[in-house]
């Protein structure tokens, strides 16, 4: 058995053509590192406990945020030393610089660039962590705590469930207190940054680079915002092409 497994999940077939180069990049990266690769379709949601599956049935992103944690637990229990999760819209464009950290667990880095709510012409940067990339080893002490916390929060909440409730919001809240290990090269691109990347330059892209601790070698492309119409297939395709045009490309 391979000591490391890389997991991805999405509805199959894909609803967007641009997801294929993303998952393809993760699969190639896995193979180049001699990691086992597993793609799971909507069977991912079978990992949810019955009451929480019912409670999150209208919130597929939140359901996925918990189901992926249960899936990771399962694969660690199967005997893998290391389990890596990458979202289906996660693109690895500089595999040589995308290295698994020597930590018991790690999460991704979110540097979110958006228009300032109080100044329409001003950009603001929000530095957080995200769960589009996660890595857990058998000796980690965080995963079980994270799962328990997420399940208790979902069980107790009454009424509408906030977006990213047990994903980036909970992770960032914990990180702000305990400083989780972060893989800085595992980034996330906001729509403003992707527009600038499509054009090759721009203030949002400049701010993203300035606020990033390291050059990003892989990034989440935010399929949920694409589904909401906040970015276009043309922009995402252009970003993928630009990032993949050179194996040495980075941000």
N, C-alpha and C positions, 0 to 999 in steps of 0.2 A: 504494500500500500504506500502511496505517496505520503510524505509527512505533512504536506500542505495542500489544502483544497481551496479553490476560488469559487465562490457561489454568486450566481446572478439569477434574477427572476423577472418575468414579465408575462403578460397575456401573449399567447402564441396562436396565430401569427401576429406580428407587430402591427400596431395601428399607424405607425409613422415609418417611412422608408429610412429616415436618417438614424434610427436606432440600430440598424444592422451594422454600419461601420463602428459604432460605439461598442457593441457586444463583441464584434470581431476583433477590435483592438485589445480588449481584455482577454479574450481567448488566446490570441497570439502571444501576449505578454505572459500568460500562464504557462503556455507550452514552452516558451523560451527559457523559463525558469524551472522547468520540470515539475510544475505544480499540476495537480489534478484539477480539471475544470468541470463544473456541473451547472447546467442551466435547468431551472425549475419553472414550470408555467404556473398557472393559477392554483396548482396543488400547494403552493406556498401557504395559502390561507387555511389549509387543513391543520396547520400547526397551532392555530388559535384555539384557546379553550372555548367551549360552547357559549357560555354567557357573554364573553367578550367578542366572540365572532358575531353574535347577534347585535350587540351594542354598536359595533363599528361597521355594520353592513353597508351603511350609506357613506362611510368615510374610508375608502380604499387605501388612501395614503397612510392614514393612521393605523389601519389594520396591518398594512405592510410593515410599518415601523416596528410593531410588536412581533409579527410573524417571522421577520428576518432574524430577530434575536433568538426566538425559539428554535429556528432552523440551525443557527450557529451552535446553540447548545447541543442539539442533536448530533451534529457532525463532530463536535469535540468528544461527545460520549461514544461515538463510533470508533474512536481511536486516532483521529488526526491530531497531530501536534499543534498545527496552526490552521485557523480558518479565517479566510479573507472574504469580505462581502464587498461587491461593487454594484451600484445601481445599474440598470440597463441603459441609462442615458449618461453613463460615465465613460469618457473617452481618454484612453492612454495614448498620448501623442509623442512623448519622449520616453520610451521604455528604458533606455539606458540610464536615465536619471530618476526613474521611479523604482525606488528600492524599499524593500520591506524593512521597517525599523527594528532595531534590536531592543524591543520592549515587550512586556507581557501582554499589552494591548495598545491600540492606537485608534484615533479617529481622524477625520479629515478637517481641513481648514477652510472656513468660509470667510472671504473678504467681499462683502456685499456692497456694491456701489449703486447708489440710486440718487434721484433728484431729491434735494432737501425739501421736506414738507412745507417749510416756512419761506423758502426762497426758490422759486421755480427755475432759476438759472444757476443755482449752486448745487454742487454734488456733495453727498455725504458718504462716508465709508463706515461700515459696521463690521467689526471683526469678531467672529464667532467660531464655533466648530459645527461640523455636520456629520451625518450618518450615511452619506452616499458612499463613503469608503469607511470600513471598519476592519480591524484585525484583532483577533483574540488567540492567545496561546493557552495551552492546557493549564499553565500555572498562574493564570490571571485571577485577580480577586475582584474584578469589576463587573463582569458580565452578569453573574447571578444577582448582584445588588441592583444593576440596571433593570433587569427583567422584573424583579420583585417590585421595584419602585414604579415602573411603567404600569404593571398590572394593578397595583393598588390605586394609582391615580385614575386609571380608566374605570375601575370599579366604583370609586367614590364620586366621580364627577356626575352631576345631575344637570341635564340641559345640553345646549350646543357644545360640541367639542372643538376647541380652538385648533386651527391649522398648526401642524408641526408640534402638537401638544407633547407627545412622548418622544419625538425625534430631535431635531436641532434645538428646540426650546428647552427641553429637559436636559439634553446633553450640555448645552451652553451654561445653563444654570449650575449644573454640577461642576463643570469645568472652571467656572469663575471662582469656585470655592477651593477645589482640590487640585486644579491644574493637571488635567489628563494629558497623557502623552499625545502629541499631535504630529501627524505626518504632513509637514508643511507643503510638500509637493503635490498633495491630493487636494486640489482646489475646487472652486465652484464659480461659474460665470453668470453674472446677472445679465438681464436683457440689455442694459446700457453698455456693459462691457462687450457683449457680443456684437452689438451694432458697430462699435468702434473697431473691434477686431475684423469685422467684415470689410470696413473701409481702410484698415491698415494703420489707423492712428486715431487719436481723440483724447479728450480730457479724462473720460471715465477709465479708459485703458491705462493712461498714465497714473491715475490715482490708484488703480488696482495694483499696478506694479510697485508703486511707492509704499503701499500698505502691506504688501506681501513680504514675509520674512525671507523666503527663498523663491527662486524661479519655479513656477508651477509646471509640472510634467504631465499631469492628468487633471481632468476637471469634469464635474457634473454640469450638464447642459440644461437642466431644469425643464424636463418634459411637462411637469405640471403647469408651468407658466405658459408653455407653448399651447397646451390644451385650453388655457384660458384666453388665448389670443394676445398675450403680452410680448410674444416674439414670433417670427415667421420661419417657415421651412426654408425659405431662400437664405435668410440670415444664418440659420443653423448650418445648412449645407455649406455655405461660404466659409464659416468658421472651421468646420471639420476639414474642408479642403485645405485651408490655409495652415492649420495646425499639423496636418498629416503630410504636407508637401515635402517636408524635410524631417528625417528621423532625429535631427538635432533641434527641432523647433521647440521653443518653450515660451513662457509668458514672464 
